[in-house]
Amino acid sequence: MRYTIFDIPILKSILQWLSISILRICGWRREGQLPNIPKYVMIVAPHTSNWDMPIGMAIVFAFKLKLSWLAKESLFRWPFGGFIKWLGGIPIDRSKSSNLVAQSIQTFNDNDKMVMVVAPEGTRKKVDYWKTGFYYIARGANVPIVMSFIDYARKAGGIGPMIIPTGNIELDMQKIRCFYDKITGKFPDKSTPAVITS
C-alpha cells in the first residue's frame, strides 16, 4: 500500500476543516455521501477547466476521502514526482494504453481498499465520446462505479449514484448519461455527453 497525504490523521482533519471553510467562503457546498464499501472506481465529470482540480481536491479533503488517480507518466518526473505520488497519483504510460486496464485491475486486486478516480473525458477539451477504460476496470476488478461531480451552475460538488457494471455497457452508459446530463461544467461548450463509440 502506498503512503499518501490521506494516511496522516492530523493532516486529514486539518485539510477537512480548511477545505470545508474555503468551499463555504466561496459559496460552494458538498453533496452526497461516500459509499460504505472498500473498493470502487469513481468517475468525475464534466472536466472542462483547470479549476476542476483545486475545487475537486477541496471536495475530496472535505469528505476525508483517500483516493488514487491516474496521470501521464511525464508529470512524475523530478522535482515534483514524489509530491504527486504523495497526493495519490499513479503514473501511466499512455503509449501502452491497451495494458492500462489490466494494470489497473491488478492494482485493485493488490489492495484491500482503493478508490480510483478517473475523468472519462480524458482532457479538458471537447471530445466526441468518453473513454471506456473506467468501465472495463470496474468490470474486471468486480467493483462498482461511483459517479462524482462538480456542478458550476449550482456551485455544488460531491457524490452521486453508484452502479454495478452489468457487462451491457450501452445500457449502463444510459444510466450514467442520465445523471451527468444534469451537471454543468465551468465551460459547458467543452463538455462531452456520456456517450461511447459504437
C-alpha positions as CSV (number, residue, x, y, z in Angstrom):
1,M,0.0,0.0,0.0
2,R,1.4,3.4,-1.0
3,Y,1.8,6.0,1.7
4,T,0.0,9.3,0.7
5,I,-1.2,12.5,2.2
6,F,-4.5,10.8,3.0
7,D,-2.8,8.5,5.5
8,I,-1.8,11.2,8.1
9,P,-4.8,11.6,10.5
10,I,-4.0,15.0,11.9
11,L,-3.3,16.4,8.4
12,K,-6.6,14.9,7.1
13,S,-8.5,16.6,9.9
14,I,-6.8,20.0,9.2
15,L,-7.4,19.7,5.5
16,Q,-11.0,18.8,6.0
17,W,-11.6,21.8,8.2
18,L,-9.7,24.1,5.8
19,S,-11.5,22.7,2.7
20,I,-15.0,23.0,4.2
21,S,-14.2,26.6,5.2
22,I,-12.8,27.6,1.8
23,L,-15.8,25.9,0.0
24,R,-18.2,27.8,2.3
25,I,-16.5,31.1,1.8
26,C,-16.5,30.6,-2.0
27,G,-20.2,29.8,-1.9
28,W,-19.7,26.1,-2.8
29,R,-21.3,23.1,-1.0
30,R,-20.7,19.4,-0.9
31,E,-23.4,16.9,-1.6
32,G,-23.9,13.2,-1.1
33,Q,-22.2,10.5,1.0
34,L,-19.4,8.2,0.4
35,P,-20.4,4.6,-0.1
36,N,-19.5,2.3,2.8
37,I,-17.6,-0.2,0.6
38,P,-13.8,-0.7,0.4
39,K,-13.1,-0.5,-3.3
40,Y,-14.7,1.3,-6.3
41,V,-14.0,3.3,-9.4
42,M,-15.0,6.9,-9.0
43,I,-15.7,8.9,-12.2
44,V,-15.8,12.7,-12.2
45,A,-17.3,14.8,-15.0
46,P,-17.6,17.1,-16.7
47,H,-13.9,18.1,-16.9
48,T,-13.7,21.4,-18.8
49,S,-11.4,23.7,-16.7
50,N,-8.1,23.8,-14.7
51,W,-10.3,24.9,-11.8
52,D,-11.7,21.4,-11.6
53,M,-8.6,20.1,-9.9
54,P,-8.4,22.6,-6.9
55,I,-12.2,22.5,-6.4
56,G,-12.2,18.7,-6.7
57,M,-9.4,18.3,-4.2
58,A,-11.2,20.6,-1.7
59,I,-14.2,18.4,-2.0
60,V,-12.1,15.3,-1.6
61,F,-10.5,16.6,1.5
62,A,-13.9,17.7,2.8
63,F,-15.0,14.1,2.6
64,K,-11.8,12.8,4.1
65,L,-11.6,10.5,1.0
66,K,-8.4,8.6,0.3
67,L,-8.1,8.2,-3.4
68,S,-5.8,7.2,-6.2
69,W,-5.8,8.8,-9.6
70,L,-4.1,8.1,-12.9
71,A,-1.9,10.7,-14.7
72,K,0.5,10.7,-17.5
73,E,4.0,9.5,-16.6
74,S,5.7,12.8,-17.5
75,L,4.1,14.5,-14.5
76,F,6.0,12.3,-12.1
77,R,9.5,13.5,-13.1
78,W,11.8,15.3,-10.7
79,P,11.3,17.5,-8.8
80,F,7.5,17.1,-8.4
81,G,7.1,13.3,-9.0
82,G,7.3,12.3,-5.3
83,F,4.8,15.0,-4.3
84,I,2.3,14.0,-6.9
85,K,2.6,10.4,-5.8
86,W,2.0,11.6,-2.2
87,L,-1.2,13.2,-3.4
88,G,-2.4,9.8,-4.7
89,G,-1.1,9.9,-8.2
90,I,-0.4,6.7,-10.1
91,P,1.8,7.2,-13.3
92,I,0.6,5.7,-16.5
93,D,2.4,5.2,-19.9
94,R,-0.2,6.5,-22.4
95,S,1.8,4.7,-25.2
96,K,0.7,1.4,-23.6
97,S,-3.0,2.3,-23.1
98,S,-4.0,-1.2,-24.2
99,N,-2.4,-2.5,-21.0
100,L,-3.8,0.2,-18.7
101,V,-7.0,-1.6,-17.9
102,A,-5.1,-4.8,-16.9
103,Q,-2.7,-2.9,-14.8
104,S,-5.5,-1.0,-13.0
105,I,-7.4,-4.3,-12.3
106,Q,-4.2,-5.7,-10.9
107,T,-3.8,-2.6,-8.7
108,F,-7.3,-3.2,-7.3
109,N,-6.5,-6.9,-6.7
110,D,-3.3,-5.9,-4.8
111,N,-5.1,-3.6,-2.3
112,D,-7.8,-4.3,0.3
113,K,-9.1,-0.7,0.0
114,M,-8.9,1.5,-3.0
115,V,-10.8,4.4,-4.6
116,M,-9.5,5.0,-8.1
117,V,-10.7,8.3,-9.7
118,V,-11.0,8.6,-13.4
119,A,-12.0,11.5,-15.7
120,P,-13.6,9.6,-18.6
121,E,-13.3,12.6,-21.0
122,G,-9.6,12.3,-20.6
123,T,-9.0,16.0,-21.3
124,R,-10.4,19.5,-20.7
125,K,-11.0,19.9,-24.4
126,K,-14.3,19.0,-26.2
127,V,-14.1,15.4,-27.4
128,D,-16.6,13.2,-29.3
129,Y,-17.0,10.5,-26.7
130,W,-15.9,9.2,-23.3
131,K,-13.1,6.8,-22.9
132,T,-14.4,3.5,-21.6
133,G,-11.4,2.3,-19.6
134,F,-13.1,3.2,-16.3
135,Y,-15.9,0.8,-17.2
136,Y,-13.7,-2.1,-18.0
137,I,-11.5,-1.5,-15.0
138,A,-14.6,-1.7,-12.7
139,R,-16.0,-4.7,-14.5
140,G,-12.7,-6.5,-14.5
141,A,-12.0,-5.7,-10.8
142,N,-15.6,-6.6,-9.9
143,V,-16.1,-3.2,-8.2
144,P,-18.9,-0.6,-8.6
145,I,-18.7,2.7,-10.4
146,V,-19.5,5.8,-8.2
147,M,-20.4,9.0,-10.0
148,S,-18.9,12.2,-8.6
149,F,-19.4,15.7,-10.0
150,I,-18.5,19.4,-9.9
151,D,-21.6,21.4,-10.9
152,Y,-20.7,25.1,-11.6
153,A,-24.3,26.1,-12.2
154,R,-25.3,25.2,-8.6
155,K,-21.8,25.6,-7.1
156,A,-22.0,22.1,-5.7
157,G,-19.8,19.1,-5.9
158,G,-19.8,15.6,-4.4
159,I,-21.0,12.1,-4.7
160,G,-23.8,10.9,-6.9
161,P,-25.3,7.5,-7.6
162,M,-23.5,4.2,-7.8
163,I,-23.9,1.5,-10.4
164,I,-22.7,-2.1,-10.8
165,P,-21.4,-2.7,-14.3
166,T,-23.6,-5.4,-15.8
167,G,-21.5,-6.0,-18.9
168,N,-24.0,-4.3,-21.1
169,I,-22.1,-1.1,-21.5
170,E,-24.6,0.6,-23.7
171,L,-27.4,0.2,-21.1
172,D,-25.1,1.2,-18.2
173,M,-23.9,4.3,-20.1
174,Q,-27.5,5.4,-20.5
175,K,-27.9,5.5,-16.7
176,I,-24.6,7.4,-16.4
177,R,-25.6,9.9,-19.0
178,C,-29.0,10.4,-17.4
179,F,-27.1,11.7,-14.3
180,Y,-24.4,13.8,-15.9
181,D,-26.8,15.4,-18.4
182,K,-28.0,17.5,-15.4
183,I,-24.4,18.6,-14.4
184,T,-22.9,21.8,-15.8
185,G,-19.1,22.2,-16.2
186,K,-17.4,25.6,-16.0
187,F,-17.3,25.8,-19.8
188,P,-20.4,23.9,-20.9
189,D,-19.4,24.1,-24.6
190,K,-16.4,21.9,-23.8
191,S,-18.5,19.2,-22.0
192,T,-18.8,15.8,-23.6
193,P,-22.0,13.8,-23.1
194,A,-21.6,10.4,-21.6
195,V,-21.6,8.5,-24.9
196,I,-19.2,5.9,-26.3
197,T,-18.3,4.9,-29.8
198,S,-20.4,2.3,-31.5
